[in-house]
Amino acid sequence: MDIKNIYFDKSHIYGIDENGKEWSQSLLWYPELMDATSEQRNDYTVGLDGFHWRNLDVDVSFESFFYEDAEPTSFQRFFLMHKEIKISEFARKIGIDASLLRNYINGFKKPSKERERVILDGIHSLAKEYAAASF
């Protein structure tokens, strides 16, 4: 099944398949598209596998509209929305391999409940450090 048409709102890209069914996925997965103007978003080409924005260097496959994880989990959403957190340093601070944490954030791997707790505790610890700052 292929996506035949796309459109955007502030936070999602929508695709309509050949049967007229609408699918969507979060633009958090595509920060370049999220930050793009309407003109930039409309400047794409359609290839065999999906859509390509040459000027933004972004590809969105037809297949990606049908993924079960088209919407980030709350865990993923936190990190995708807080780009100010340097993943490598945060991972080092909480004792997790940075590549593994990136895989969790990008949905390539799923953290166990115990690992999620370690990460959440690290976020809470960071928040306490920020809250305690005084000048």
PyMOL commands that place a pseudoatom at each C-alpha (Angstrom):
pseudoatom trace, name=CA, resn=MET, resi=1, chain=A, elem=C, hetatm=0, pos=[0.000, 0.000, 0.000]
pseudoatom trace, name=CA, resn=ASP, resi=2, chain=A, elem=C, hetatm=0, pos=[1.380, 3.425, -0.953]
pseudoatom trace, name=CA, resn=ILE, resi=3, chain=A, elem=C, hetatm=0, pos=[0.674, 6.910, 0.281]
pseudoatom trace, name=CA, resn=LYS, resi=4, chain=A, elem=C, hetatm=0, pos=[-0.693, 8.987, -2.590]
pseudoatom trace, name=CA, resn=ASN, resi=5, chain=A, elem=C, hetatm=0, pos=[-0.953, 12.443, -1.029]
pseudoatom trace, name=CA, resn=ILE, resi=6, chain=A, elem=C, hetatm=0, pos=[0.463, 14.246, 1.993]
pseudoatom trace, name=CA, resn=TYR, resi=7, chain=A, elem=C, hetatm=0, pos=[-0.292, 17.346, 4.025]
pseudoatom trace, name=CA, resn=PHE, resi=8, chain=A, elem=C, hetatm=0, pos=[0.868, 18.874, 7.298]
pseudoatom trace, name=CA, resn=ASP, resi=9, chain=A, elem=C, hetatm=0, pos=[-0.354, 20.538, 10.423]
pseudoatom trace, name=CA, resn=LYS, resi=10, chain=A, elem=C, hetatm=0, pos=[1.808, 22.021, 13.171]
pseudoatom trace, name=CA, resn=SER, resi=11, chain=A, elem=C, hetatm=0, pos=[2.883, 18.685, 14.655]
pseudoatom trace, name=CA, resn=HIS, resi=12, chain=A, elem=C, hetatm=0, pos=[2.120, 15.919, 12.128]
pseudoatom trace, name=CA, resn=ILE, resi=13, chain=A, elem=C, hetatm=0, pos=[2.565, 14.813, 8.570]
pseudoatom trace, name=CA, resn=TYR, resi=14, chain=A, elem=C, hetatm=0, pos=[-0.526, 13.113, 7.156]
pseudoatom trace, name=CA, resn=GLY, resi=15, chain=A, elem=C, hetatm=0, pos=[-0.652, 10.658, 4.311]
pseudoatom trace, name=CA, resn=ILE, resi=16, chain=A, elem=C, hetatm=0, pos=[-3.641, 9.411, 2.369]
pseudoatom trace, name=CA, resn=ASP, resi=17, chain=A, elem=C, hetatm=0, pos=[-3.407, 5.942, 0.856]
pseudoatom trace, name=CA, resn=GLU, resi=18, chain=A, elem=C, hetatm=0, pos=[-4.945, 4.692, -2.381]
pseudoatom trace, name=CA, resn=ASN, resi=19, chain=A, elem=C, hetatm=0, pos=[-8.115, 3.686, -0.505]
pseudoatom trace, name=CA, resn=GLY, resi=20, chain=A, elem=C, hetatm=0, pos=[-8.556, 7.181, 0.926]
pseudoatom trace, name=CA, resn=LYS, resi=21, chain=A, elem=C, hetatm=0, pos=[-7.528, 6.169, 4.449]
pseudoatom trace, name=CA, resn=GLU, resi=22, chain=A, elem=C, hetatm=0, pos=[-5.610, 8.805, 6.369]
pseudoatom trace, name=CA, resn=TRP, resi=23, chain=A, elem=C, hetatm=0, pos=[-2.443, 7.951, 8.279]
pseudoatom trace, name=CA, resn=SER, resi=24, chain=A, elem=C, hetatm=0, pos=[-0.210, 10.237, 10.323]
pseudoatom trace, name=CA, resn=GLN, resi=25, chain=A, elem=C, hetatm=0, pos=[3.114, 10.399, 12.058]
pseudoatom trace, name=CA, resn=SER, resi=26, chain=A, elem=C, hetatm=0, pos=[4.705, 12.889, 14.373]
pseudoatom trace, name=CA, resn=LEU, resi=27, chain=A, elem=C, hetatm=0, pos=[6.966, 15.574, 12.980]
pseudoatom trace, name=CA, resn=LEU, resi=28, chain=A, elem=C, hetatm=0, pos=[9.160, 15.047, 16.040]
pseudoatom trace, name=CA, resn=TRP, resi=29, chain=A, elem=C, hetatm=0, pos=[10.743, 12.274, 13.963]
pseudoatom trace, name=CA, resn=TYR, resi=30, chain=A, elem=C, hetatm=0, pos=[11.538, 14.875, 11.271]
pseudoatom trace, name=CA, resn=PRO, resi=31, chain=A, elem=C, hetatm=0, pos=[12.743, 18.082, 12.969]
pseudoatom trace, name=CA, resn=GLU, resi=32, chain=A, elem=C, hetatm=0, pos=[13.751, 19.628, 9.639]
pseudoatom trace, name=CA, resn=LEU, resi=33, chain=A, elem=C, hetatm=0, pos=[10.156, 19.313, 8.418]
pseudoatom trace, name=CA, resn=MET, resi=34, chain=A, elem=C, hetatm=0, pos=[8.779, 20.518, 11.744]
pseudoatom trace, name=CA, resn=ASP, resi=35, chain=A, elem=C, hetatm=0, pos=[10.825, 23.718, 11.482]
pseudoatom trace, name=CA, resn=ALA, resi=36, chain=A, elem=C, hetatm=0, pos=[10.263, 24.158, 7.733]
pseudoatom trace, name=CA, resn=THR, resi=37, chain=A, elem=C, hetatm=0, pos=[8.068, 26.787, 6.131]
pseudoatom trace, name=CA, resn=SER, resi=38, chain=A, elem=C, hetatm=0, pos=[4.987, 25.779, 4.141]
pseudoatom trace, name=CA, resn=GLU, resi=39, chain=A, elem=C, hetatm=0, pos=[6.903, 26.564, 0.975]
pseudoatom trace, name=CA, resn=GLN, resi=40, chain=A, elem=C, hetatm=0, pos=[9.766, 24.262, 2.014]
pseudoatom trace, name=CA, resn=ARG, resi=41, chain=A, elem=C, hetatm=0, pos=[7.343, 21.492, 3.021]
pseudoatom trace, name=CA, resn=ASN, resi=42, chain=A, elem=C, hetatm=0, pos=[5.625, 21.677, -0.356]
pseudoatom trace, name=CA, resn=ASP, resi=43, chain=A, elem=C, hetatm=0, pos=[8.920, 21.430, -2.257]
pseudoatom trace, name=CA, resn=TYR, resi=44, chain=A, elem=C, hetatm=0, pos=[9.248, 17.628, -2.415]
pseudoatom trace, name=CA, resn=THR, resi=45, chain=A, elem=C, hetatm=0, pos=[9.510, 14.892, -4.975]
pseudoatom trace, name=CA, resn=VAL, resi=46, chain=A, elem=C, hetatm=0, pos=[7.924, 11.450, -4.950]
pseudoatom trace, name=CA, resn=GLY, resi=47, chain=A, elem=C, hetatm=0, pos=[10.156, 8.448, -5.517]
pseudoatom trace, name=CA, resn=LEU, resi=48, chain=A, elem=C, hetatm=0, pos=[9.676, 4.698, -5.556]
pseudoatom trace, name=CA, resn=ASP, resi=49, chain=A, elem=C, hetatm=0, pos=[9.893, 4.404, -1.765]
pseudoatom trace, name=CA, resn=GLY, resi=50, chain=A, elem=C, hetatm=0, pos=[8.521, 7.717, -0.535]
pseudoatom trace, name=CA, resn=PHE, resi=51, chain=A, elem=C, hetatm=0, pos=[8.888, 11.460, -0.418]
pseudoatom trace, name=CA, resn=HIS, resi=52, chain=A, elem=C, hetatm=0, pos=[12.107, 13.457, -0.613]
pseudoatom trace, name=CA, resn=TRP, resi=53, chain=A, elem=C, hetatm=0, pos=[12.833, 17.054, 0.351]
pseudoatom trace, name=CA, resn=ARG, resi=54, chain=A, elem=C, hetatm=0, pos=[16.106, 17.806, -1.407]
pseudoatom trace, name=CA, resn=ASN, resi=55, chain=A, elem=C, hetatm=0, pos=[16.608, 21.255, 0.117]
pseudoatom trace, name=CA, resn=LEU, resi=56, chain=A, elem=C, hetatm=0, pos=[15.972, 19.896, 3.629]
pseudoatom trace, name=CA, resn=ASP, resi=57, chain=A, elem=C, hetatm=0, pos=[17.767, 16.570, 3.062]
pseudoatom trace, name=CA, resn=VAL, resi=58, chain=A, elem=C, hetatm=0, pos=[14.786, 14.630, 4.436]
pseudoatom trace, name=CA, resn=ASP, resi=59, chain=A, elem=C, hetatm=0, pos=[13.232, 11.375, 3.283]
pseudoatom trace, name=CA, resn=VAL, resi=60, chain=A, elem=C, hetatm=0, pos=[9.903, 9.991, 4.481]
pseudoatom trace, name=CA, resn=SER, resi=61, chain=A, elem=C, hetatm=0, pos=[9.132, 6.489, 3.276]
pseudoatom trace, name=CA, resn=PHE, resi=62, chain=A, elem=C, hetatm=0, pos=[5.639, 5.334, 2.379]
pseudoatom trace, name=CA, resn=GLU, resi=63, chain=A, elem=C, hetatm=0, pos=[6.189, 2.477, 4.813]
pseudoatom trace, name=CA, resn=SER, resi=64, chain=A, elem=C, hetatm=0, pos=[6.841, 4.814, 7.758]
pseudoatom trace, name=CA, resn=PHE, resi=65, chain=A, elem=C, hetatm=0, pos=[3.189, 5.899, 7.782]
pseudoatom trace, name=CA, resn=PHE, resi=66, chain=A, elem=C, hetatm=0, pos=[2.204, 2.347, 8.670]
pseudoatom trace, name=CA, resn=TYR, resi=67, chain=A, elem=C, hetatm=0, pos=[4.698, 1.843, 11.523]
pseudoatom trace, name=CA, resn=GLU, resi=68, chain=A, elem=C, hetatm=0, pos=[3.221, 1.012, 14.904]
pseudoatom trace, name=CA, resn=ASP, resi=69, chain=A, elem=C, hetatm=0, pos=[5.417, 3.711, 16.463]
pseudoatom trace, name=CA, resn=ALA, resi=70, chain=A, elem=C, hetatm=0, pos=[4.424, 6.595, 14.182]
pseudoatom trace, name=CA, resn=GLU, resi=71, chain=A, elem=C, hetatm=0, pos=[3.855, 8.523, 17.422]
pseudoatom trace, name=CA, resn=PRO, resi=72, chain=A, elem=C, hetatm=0, pos=[6.762, 8.767, 19.857]
pseudoatom trace, name=CA, resn=THR, resi=73, chain=A, elem=C, hetatm=0, pos=[6.272, 7.334, 23.321]
pseudoatom trace, name=CA, resn=SER, resi=74, chain=A, elem=C, hetatm=0, pos=[6.308, 9.835, 26.182]
pseudoatom trace, name=CA, resn=PHE, resi=75, chain=A, elem=C, hetatm=0, pos=[9.906, 8.752, 26.851]
pseudoatom trace, name=CA, resn=GLN, resi=76, chain=A, elem=C, hetatm=0, pos=[10.948, 9.421, 23.250]
pseudoatom trace, name=CA, resn=ARG, resi=77, chain=A, elem=C, hetatm=0, pos=[8.893, 12.626, 23.088]
pseudoatom trace, name=CA, resn=PHE, resi=78, chain=A, elem=C, hetatm=0, pos=[10.784, 14.060, 26.070]
pseudoatom trace, name=CA, resn=PHE, resi=79, chain=A, elem=C, hetatm=0, pos=[14.178, 13.684, 24.430]
pseudoatom trace, name=CA, resn=LEU, resi=80, chain=A, elem=C, hetatm=0, pos=[12.975, 14.644, 20.949]
pseudoatom trace, name=CA, resn=MET, resi=81, chain=A, elem=C, hetatm=0, pos=[11.520, 17.871, 22.365]
pseudoatom trace, name=CA, resn=HIS, resi=82, chain=A, elem=C, hetatm=0, pos=[14.523, 18.701, 24.550]
pseudoatom trace, name=CA, resn=LYS, resi=83, chain=A, elem=C, hetatm=0, pos=[17.381, 18.917, 22.090]
pseudoatom trace, name=CA, resn=GLU, resi=84, chain=A, elem=C, hetatm=0, pos=[19.285, 21.006, 24.642]
pseudoatom trace, name=CA, resn=ILE, resi=85, chain=A, elem=C, hetatm=0, pos=[20.093, 17.791, 26.516]
pseudoatom trace, name=CA, resn=LYS, resi=86, chain=A, elem=C, hetatm=0, pos=[23.318, 16.416, 25.126]
pseudoatom trace, name=CA, resn=ILE, resi=87, chain=A, elem=C, hetatm=0, pos=[22.568, 12.703, 24.909]
pseudoatom trace, name=CA, resn=SER, resi=88, chain=A, elem=C, hetatm=0, pos=[26.177, 11.539, 25.216]
pseudoatom trace, name=CA, resn=GLU, resi=89, chain=A, elem=C, hetatm=0, pos=[26.745, 13.519, 28.430]
pseudoatom trace, name=CA, resn=PHE, resi=90, chain=A, elem=C, hetatm=0, pos=[23.392, 12.597, 29.921]
pseudoatom trace, name=CA, resn=ALA, resi=91, chain=A, elem=C, hetatm=0, pos=[24.017, 8.914, 29.156]
pseudoatom trace, name=CA, resn=ARG, resi=92, chain=A, elem=C, hetatm=0, pos=[27.452, 9.107, 30.781]
pseudoatom trace, name=CA, resn=LYS, resi=93, chain=A, elem=C, hetatm=0, pos=[25.951, 10.746, 33.864]
pseudoatom trace, name=CA, resn=ILE, resi=94, chain=A, elem=C, hetatm=0, pos=[23.396, 7.961, 34.355]
pseudoatom trace, name=CA, resn=GLY, resi=95, chain=A, elem=C, hetatm=0, pos=[25.767, 5.140, 33.402]
pseudoatom trace, name=CA, resn=ILE, resi=96, chain=A, elem=C, hetatm=0, pos=[24.212, 4.073, 30.088]
pseudoatom trace, name=CA, resn=ASP, resi=97, chain=A, elem=C, hetatm=0, pos=[25.990, 3.699, 26.765]
pseudoatom trace, name=CA, resn=ALA, resi=98, chain=A, elem=C, hetatm=0, pos=[25.192, 6.762, 24.636]
pseudoatom trace, name=CA, resn=SER, resi=99, chain=A, elem=C, hetatm=0, pos=[24.539, 4.678, 21.501]
pseudoatom trace, name=CA, resn=LEU, resi=100, chain=A, elem=C, hetatm=0, pos=[22.072, 2.546, 23.412]
pseudoatom trace, name=CA, resn=LEU, resi=101, chain=A, elem=C, hetatm=0, pos=[20.243, 5.621, 24.736]
pseudoatom trace, name=CA, resn=ARG, resi=102, chain=A, elem=C, hetatm=0, pos=[20.048, 7.029, 21.193]
pseudoatom trace, name=CA, resn=ASN, resi=103, chain=A, elem=C, hetatm=0, pos=[18.607, 3.698, 20.027]
pseudoatom trace, name=CA, resn=TYR, resi=104, chain=A, elem=C, hetatm=0, pos=[15.943, 3.949, 22.733]
pseudoatom trace, name=CA, resn=ILE, resi=105, chain=A, elem=C, hetatm=0, pos=[15.105, 7.515, 21.743]
pseudoatom trace, name=CA, resn=ASN, resi=106, chain=A, elem=C, hetatm=0, pos=[14.932, 6.702, 18.024]
pseudoatom trace, name=CA, resn=GLY, resi=107, chain=A, elem=C, hetatm=0, pos=[12.829, 3.599, 18.574]
pseudoatom trace, name=CA, resn=PHE, resi=108, chain=A, elem=C, hetatm=0, pos=[15.373, 1.062, 17.355]
pseudoatom trace, name=CA, resn=LYS, resi=109, chain=A, elem=C, hetatm=0, pos=[15.404, -0.589, 20.788]
pseudoatom trace, name=CA, resn=LYS, resi=110, chain=A, elem=C, hetatm=0, pos=[12.959, -0.574, 23.671]
pseudoatom trace, name=CA, resn=PRO, resi=111, chain=A, elem=C, hetatm=0, pos=[14.222, -0.019, 27.209]
pseudoatom trace, name=CA, resn=SER, resi=112, chain=A, elem=C, hetatm=0, pos=[13.139, -2.357, 29.975]
pseudoatom trace, name=CA, resn=LYS, resi=113, chain=A, elem=C, hetatm=0, pos=[11.006, -0.926, 32.785]
pseudoatom trace, name=CA, resn=GLU, resi=114, chain=A, elem=C, hetatm=0, pos=[14.097, -0.939, 35.005]
pseudoatom trace, name=CA, resn=ARG, resi=115, chain=A, elem=C, hetatm=0, pos=[16.110, 0.969, 32.409]
pseudoatom trace, name=CA, resn=GLU, resi=116, chain=A, elem=C, hetatm=0, pos=[13.262, 3.456, 31.948]
pseudoatom trace, name=CA, resn=ARG, resi=117, chain=A, elem=C, hetatm=0, pos=[13.354, 4.042, 35.709]
pseudoatom trace, name=CA, resn=VAL, resi=118, chain=A, elem=C, hetatm=0, pos=[17.118, 4.748, 35.607]
pseudoatom trace, name=CA, resn=ILE, resi=119, chain=A, elem=C, hetatm=0, pos=[16.590, 7.252, 32.795]
pseudoatom trace, name=CA, resn=LEU, resi=120, chain=A, elem=C, hetatm=0, pos=[13.622, 8.923, 34.508]
pseudoatom trace, name=CA, resn=ASP, resi=121, chain=A, elem=C, hetatm=0, pos=[15.564, 9.159, 37.770]
pseudoatom trace, name=CA, resn=GLY, resi=122, chain=A, elem=C, hetatm=0, pos=[18.381, 10.816, 35.809]
pseudoatom trace, name=CA, resn=ILE, resi=123, chain=A, elem=C, hetatm=0, pos=[15.937, 13.343, 34.342]
pseudoatom trace, name=CA, resn=HIS, resi=124, chain=A, elem=C, hetatm=0, pos=[14.542, 14.091, 37.814]
pseudoatom trace, name=CA, resn=SER, resi=125, chain=A, elem=C, hetatm=0, pos=[18.055, 14.511, 39.182]
pseudoatom trace, name=CA, resn=LEU, resi=126, chain=A, elem=C, hetatm=0, pos=[18.886, 16.937, 36.396]
pseudoatom trace, name=CA, resn=ALA, resi=127, chain=A, elem=C, hetatm=0, pos=[15.675, 18.874, 37.090]
pseudoatom trace, name=CA, resn=LYS, resi=128, chain=A, elem=C, hetatm=0, pos=[16.615, 19.162, 40.784]
pseudoatom trace, name=CA, resn=GLU, resi=129, chain=A, elem=C, hetatm=0, pos=[20.048, 20.504, 39.826]
pseudoatom trace, name=CA, resn=TYR, resi=130, chain=A, elem=C, hetatm=0, pos=[18.453, 23.116, 37.574]
pseudoatom trace, name=CA, resn=ALA, resi=131, chain=A, elem=C, hetatm=0, pos=[15.890, 24.062, 40.237]
pseudoatom trace, name=CA, resn=ALA, resi=132, chain=A, elem=C, hetatm=0, pos=[18.629, 24.472, 42.864]
pseudoatom trace, name=CA, resn=ALA, resi=133, chain=A, elem=C, hetatm=0, pos=[20.659, 26.869, 40.714]
pseudoatom trace, name=CA, resn=SER, resi=134, chain=A, elem=C, hetatm=0, pos=[21.035, 30.360, 42.115]
pseudoatom trace, name=CA, resn=PHE, resi=135, chain=A, elem=C, hetatm=0, pos=[23.090, 33.309, 41.026]
for i in range(1, 135): cmd.bond("trace and resi %d" % i, "trace and resi %d" % (i + 1))
show_as sticks, trace
zoom trace
